[in-house]
Amino acid sequence: MEIFGKSIHSRTSRPRTSTPKSPKNESTKNPRKPLPQITKKSTQGSGNKSALIFESWSKKLNASDAQHPPQSDSAVTGNVRLSQAGNPIDHKTYFREIFFGGENWIGVESGENGYEKCLVEIEVIVNKKNLGLVPFRIDHKAARIADQNNVPTVLKWGPTMGSYMRRNNHIDEWLTLVSYADGSYQMLITKDDPRSLN
């Protein structure tokens, strides 16, 4: 018995090889350099584990993303728009089909076709402080694209990180999402552009 219904997309898996897969829609004008093997601290058990990066995406947080809208009477969005943000990707398909492509996407019961969500746990590190594993909801709605190249995928901050972001000001800091070949994720918030360190 399927509680959530079927996704309109087929489920994919991360490669378990030493060579990260390149997205099909990646720009040929600015090809991504191979990502290095790195060691990240494991939140499960003790010690470190070596994990190969599968995908990485960064964005400078604006006021709305950081949950501090510029106008005092503006509503807090509760999410981050997963846009192109200067990365060599097609943001219309990248997060649904590649970055979170292997997750269990389920239809959102809203009467709209192509509206899906998945739930993921992400290890959150803010300016080198580890906040641990936090649950997030990723929403993908194809109808958002329309004819204006709009962003169809958003990350919902949720109650834990939403409250944290409203209490702390991270406007103009950098949000990086990392997907590892072992199936885990990290979110890093840093003051410096991580792409400038490569």
N, C-alpha and C positions, 0 to 999 in steps of 0.2 A: 504494500500500500504506500503510495507516494503522498506525503503530507503537503509538500510545497509545489508539486507539479513539475513539469519538465521544462528545461531550458530550451530556447530556440537555437542555441549554439552547441556544438559538440565540445566535449571536455578534452583539454590537452594536458600534456605533462611536461615538466621541466626536464631538460636533458641531464643525464648523469655522467656526461663525459667531461673532459678537461677543457673543451673548447666551447665557450658560450655561444648560443644560437643568436644570429642576427635577425632583427625583425624584418618581415617582408616589405614593409612600407617605409623602411628607413631611407632617409635622404642620401642620394649618391654624391651630392655636392659636399657634404660634411660627414663622411663615414666615421662611425664610432671606433675608437681604438680598442683593441682587446683589453678586457678588464682583468686586473691582476688577481692572483689568488691571495686572499688575506686571512688573517686570523681574527676571529671575533669571539668575545667572551660568551660562553654559553649560559643561558639562564636556567637550564635544566641540569642539575648536578653541579659538580665542582670542576674547576680546570677550564682550559681553553679548547676550542675545536677549530680545525682548519676548514673553511668553507669557501667555495668558489662562487663568485658573484655571477648571477645569471642576468640581471638587469639592474640599472641604476638610473634614477631620474631626480632632478633637482629643480627647485623653484624658489624665487625670492618672495617671501610672504608679504602681501599687501595688507592694508588695514582690515579688509573684509575677511581674508584668509585667516588672519591672526586673531579674529573675533573682537576687534576694536574698531567698529565702523567709524568713518571720519565724521559723520554727523551724529550728534547726540540723540537725535530722534530716529536714527536708522536702526532697523532690526538686525540682530546678530544672525548671520547666515547659518551657523552650525556646521559648516563644511569648508573644504578646500576644493577648488576647481582644479581638476587634473588636466591642465592645459599643455600646449606644446612648450611654452616657457623657455624657448631657445634651445630645446633639446632636439636632436635629429630624429624625430618620430612623427608619425601621423596620429595625433592625439585622438582622432575620432574612433580609432580601432585599437590603439596600442594597449590601453589598460584593460580592456575587455578581452582581447584575444591573445595578448602576449604577457604583460606584466602579471596580471591576475588570471590569466587564461586557464590555468589548471585548477582553479577553485570551484566550489560547488555553487554555480549560479542558479538562482531560482527566480521564477516570475513573481513580480510584485502585483498583487491583486488590486489593480487600479482601473481596469477596463481598457488599458492602453497596451497595444502590442509592442514588444521590444523594450519593455521596462523591466529590468532585472536588478538583483542585488546579490552580493555574497558577503559572508562574514569571515573576517580574518583576525588572527592575533598577531600583533606586531610589537617587537621589542623597541621601546622608546628611549632614546638617549638625547637629553637636552643639555647642550654645552658641557658635554662629557659626564653629566650626571645621569645614571641609569635609573629610569622610572619603572623598569620591569615590563612584563608583557601586558599589553592593553588591547581589548577587543575593539575592532572598528567595523563599520559597515561601508561597503563600496557600492554605490548606485550607478547603473548605466542605463541611460534612456536615449535610444536612438533618435526619438522625435525632437530632442533638443537641438540636433544639428541643423535641421531645416535647410535653408538655402544660404545661411550666413556663417557657416563654418563654426558654429557654436560648440561649446564644450559639453559632450554628452555624459562624462563620467565625473563623479565627485566622491571625495572621501568624507564621511560623516565623522566629526570629532567625537561624538558620543558624550555621555555624562561625565566620564572621568577626565578625558583630555579637554573637553569643552570647558569644564569648570577651571581646569588648570590654565588654559589659554586666556580666559577672561580675567583671571587673577594676576597674570604675568604678561608683560608687554614684549612680544617677539616680532613686532612690525619691522620690516626690512631685514630680518634675519633669514637664513636659508633653510628650507625644508628639503631633506633628501630621503627618498624611499629606495631601499635596497632589497632586491629579491635574490635569495641564494639558491643554488642548485639543490641543496638538501631540503628545500621546501619552506624554509623559514624566511622571515622578513625583519627588517630594521627600519626605524624612522629616526633620522638624526636632525636636530635643529642646531645650527651653528651660526656664529656671527659672520664667518667668512664664507665666500663662495667656494664650495668644495671642488668645483671644476677648475679653479685657478691653481689648485695644488697639484694637478696632474702634469 
